[in-house]
């Protein structure tokens, strides 16, 4: 069968958890996926780092900063995310999902994502202003999220591909639409060159079978770096681009609202510890 190519105008946010997949590295595209079913999006802690990520764990739990010594799994489908990546200080804040509806007839689970942040950066940039506030006070606080988006905090979005017939062209087109919309939101309409520089990193010869991992990382100096299955594909220094990309996951209209709430609570936990 050929690669799936679809217009992102068809994406919706109807909740449904994705199917099991391997815990290899993945990437972030604007491939729209639905939010997982309500409270059923609770997360389970793996009892051992040797646990098979393809086998769902029957126990339920929520992500907390105290648990970050263990891997974390979304119990509904067994999607496994490590508690930290790249460096020990990049800790998991929340897990979400994106899914695609084709003409309202069939839904396809495209990818799961995890958002990670450097706990030291979170404290250094945000503790003075928000450290005295509780998680409930920071939940839904738009100024707080804008400060997360704008400050030089190291954040990585890890995408794990669930749909095996996804083409890199679909990823590129999805980002062109979703990131392009955010670039206009924050920087006006004259950002076509910046958007083209970003989407051109997803070259046609890149393969992204099910289980592929894409890392979208904002590093120091607002440098956006992209890797696919551990291979660096390029980087761009742009505060506007970094902010626009992260807005997809933690902004006013995130791909997964439940994931954003979890991220807010765990950011607050970072500030209070």
C-alpha positions in Angstrom: 0.0 0.0 0.0 1.2 3.5 -0.6 2.0 6.2 2.0 -0.9 8.0 3.6 -1.2 11.6 2.4 -3.9 13.7 3.7 -4.9 17.4 4.2 -4.8 18.6 7.7 -8.0 20.4 7.3 -9.6 17.0 8.1 -7.9 16.6 11.5 -10.2 16.6 14.5 -9.8 16.3 18.3 -12.3 13.5 19.0 -10.9 11.4 21.8 -9.7 7.9 21.3 -6.5 6.2 22.6 -4.0 4.9 20.1 -2.9 1.3 19.5 0.3 -0.3 21.1 3.6 0.6 19.6 7.3 0.3 20.3 9.0 3.0 22.4 11.5 4.2 19.8 12.2 7.9 19.3 9.7 9.9 17.3 8.7 13.3 15.7 6.2 16.2 16.0 4.0 16.9 13.1 0.8 18.8 12.9 -0.9 15.6 12.2 -4.0 16.1 14.1 -5.0 13.4 16.6 -7.9 13.2 19.0 -7.6 13.6 22.7 -7.8 10.3 24.6 -11.0 9.4 26.3 -11.5 11.6 29.4 -10.2 10.2 32.7 -9.0 7.1 30.8 -5.9 9.0 30.0 -4.3 8.2 33.4 -0.7 7.1 33.3 0.8 3.9 34.8 4.3 3.5 36.3 6.4 0.6 35.0 7.8 -1.5 37.9 11.0 -2.2 36.0 13.0 -0.5 33.2 13.1 -3.9 31.5 9.3 -4.0 31.1 8.1 -4.8 27.6 6.7 -1.4 26.3 4.4 -3.3 24.0 2.5 -4.9 26.8 0.1 -2.6 28.6 0.4 -2.4 32.4 -2.7 -3.1 34.4 -1.9 -0.6 37.2 -3.0 3.1 37.0 -1.2 6.2 38.3 -0.4 9.8 37.5 2.8 11.4 36.5 4.5 13.1 39.4 7.9 14.6 39.8 8.6 12.1 42.7 8.1 9.2 40.2 10.7 10.4 37.7 13.1 7.6 38.5 10.8 5.1 36.7 9.6 4.9 33.1 6.0 6.0 32.6 3.4 4.3 30.4 0.0 5.2 29.2 -1.9 2.2 30.3 -4.6 2.1 27.7 -2.3 1.2 24.8 1.1 0.6 26.4 2.7 3.7 24.8 5.9 3.9 26.9 7.8 7.1 27.6 11.0 7.4 29.6 10.9 9.6 32.6 13.9 11.6 31.3 15.6 12.0 27.9 18.8 13.4 26.4 20.0 14.6 29.8 19.0 13.7 33.3 17.4 17.1 33.8 15.0 16.8 30.9 12.0 15.4 32.8 8.6 14.2 31.5 5.8 16.6 32.1 2.9 15.0 30.3 1.7 12.6 27.5 -0.8 13.3 24.8 -2.1 11.9 21.5 -3.0 13.0 18.0 -5.3 11.1 15.7 -6.7 11.6 12.2 -10.3 11.2 11.0 -10.7 10.5 7.3 -13.9 12.0 5.9 -15.6 11.2 9.2 -15.6 7.5 8.3 -12.5 6.1 10.0 -10.1 7.3 12.6 -6.4 6.6 12.5 -4.0 6.9 15.5 -1.1 8.8 14.1 1.3 9.5 17.1 1.7 9.9 20.8 3.8 12.7 22.2 5.6 13.5 25.5 6.7 16.9 26.6 9.9 17.2 28.5 11.5 20.2 30.2 14.8 21.0 32.0 13.8 21.3 35.7 16.7 23.7 36.4 15.7 26.0 33.6 12.1 26.0 34.9 13.2 27.1 38.3 15.7 29.6 37.1 13.3 31.4 34.8 9.9 31.0 36.5 10.4 30.3 40.3 10.7 34.0 41.3 7.4 34.9 39.6 5.4 31.7 40.1 7.1 29.7 42.8 4.6 30.7 45.5 1.6 29.6 43.5 0.0 26.2 43.7 -0.8 23.9 40.7 -4.5 24.8 40.9 -3.6 28.5 40.8 -1.3 28.0 37.7 -3.8 25.8 35.9 -5.2 27.8 33.0 -2.9 30.7 33.7 -2.3 32.1 30.3 0.5 34.4 31.4 2.3 31.5 33.0 2.2 29.5 29.7 3.3 32.5 27.7 6.4 32.8 29.9 7.1 29.1 29.3 6.8 29.6 25.6 8.9 32.8 25.5 11.8 32.1 28.0 15.0 30.2 27.1 13.8 27.0 28.8 15.1 23.8 27.3 12.0 21.8 26.2 11.8 18.7 24.0 8.6 17.3 22.4 9.0 13.6 21.7 6.8 12.1 19.0 6.3 8.4 18.7 4.7 7.3 15.4 1.8 4.9 15.7 0.6 4.8 12.1 2.9 2.7 9.9 1.9 4.2 6.5 2.6 7.8 7.4 4.7 9.6 4.8 7.2 12.3 5.5 5.3 14.5 3.0 2.2 14.3 5.2 4.3 15.4 8.2 5.8 18.3 6.2 2.4 19.4 5.0 0.9 19.1 8.5 3.6 21.3 10.0 3.3 23.8 7.1 -0.3 24.4 8.1 -0.2 24.1 11.9 3.2 25.9 12.5 2.4 28.4 9.8 -0.8 29.4 11.6 1.2 29.9 14.8 3.8 31.9 13.0 1.1 34.3 11.8 -0.4 34.4 15.3 2.8 35.5 16.9 4.8 37.2 14.1 2.5 38.3 11.4 2.3 37.0 7.8 5.8 37.8 6.6 7.4 34.5 7.8 7.1 32.3 4.7 10.9 31.9 4.4 11.2 30.8 8.1 8.4 28.3 7.7 10.0 27.0 4.5 13.4 26.5 6.2 11.7 24.5 8.9 9.6 22.2 6.7 12.4 21.6 4.3 14.3 19.7 7.0 11.7 16.9 6.6 13.3 15.6 3.4 11.5 13.1 1.1 14.1 10.3 1.6 13.3 10.1 5.4 11.3 7.0 6.4 9.1 7.1 9.5 7.6 3.6 10.0 5.5 2.8 13.1 7.7 3.2 16.2 9.8 6.0 14.8 10.8 8.7 17.3 11.1 12.3 16.5 12.6 14.8 18.9 11.7 18.5 18.5 14.0 20.3 20.9 14.4 23.9 22.0 17.9 24.4 23.2 19.8 27.3 24.6 19.6 30.5 22.5 16.2 29.4 21.2 17.7 26.9 18.8 15.2 24.4 17.5 16.9 21.1 16.7 15.2 18.1 15.1 16.3 14.4 15.2 14.5 11.4 13.8 15.4 8.0 15.3 18.5 9.5 16.8 19.8 11.1 13.7 20.1 14.9 13.6 18.3 16.4 10.6 18.9 20.1 11.2 18.5 23.1 13.5 17.3 26.7 13.2 17.9 29.5 15.6 14.6 31.4 16.0 12.7 32.4 19.1 9.5 32.8 17.0 9.8 29.3 15.5 10.4 27.7 18.8 7.5 29.5 20.4 5.2 28.7 17.5 6.0 25.0 17.5 5.6 24.6 21.3 2.3 26.4 21.1 0.9 23.3 19.3 1.3 21.3 22.6 1.0 23.8 25.4 -0.6 26.9 23.9 -4.2 28.2 24.0 -5.5 25.6 21.5 -3.3 22.5 22.2 -3.5 19.2 20.3 -4.5 17.5 23.6 -6.1 19.5 26.4 -5.8 16.8 29.0 -2.0 16.6 28.3 -1.7 20.4 28.7 -3.4 20.3 32.1 -1.0 17.5 33.2 2.0 19.6 31.9 0.8 22.7 33.8 0.5 20.7 37.1 4.0 19.1 36.7 5.6 22.5 35.9 4.1 23.8 39.1 5.6 20.8 40.9 9.0 21.6 39.5 8.7 25.1 40.9 7.7 23.9 44.4 10.4 21.3 44.8 
